[in-house]
Amino acid sequence: MQNPAIARERLEAVRKAGLDKIVFAWMGGVERGTGNYYRVQGSTFLIEYDNTQNNNNHVHSVWRDFKGDFGVDLLAQHYQSFAHREGHHFLHEHDEGDHQH
């Protein structure tokens, strides 16, 4: 549970940014036992819930504050750095050679 004072500040930031700018996305099944993912995003935050691994019984969730966290999008950085072919990682062509990782 978040400290109530911090929660109030963050909620106020979301309100100032505009509740009408918040969007919701859903992917997956609606039946019990099927994988699903959802995302709630505004201009200042992101919430993700992912339940698609290990027969849909392994949940990952993320909450980010775009202006106040230390999060780095490591997955995006990974995809920018490496090409993916046949299940292997390769440095992008513009790098020194095509070294497999």
Buried (B, 14 or more C-beta within 10 A) or exposed (E): EEEEEEEEEBEEBBEEBEEEEBEEEEEBEEEEEEBBBBBBBBEBBBBBBBBBEEEBEEEEEEBBBBEEEEEEEEEEEEEEEBEEEEEEBBBEEEEEEEEEE
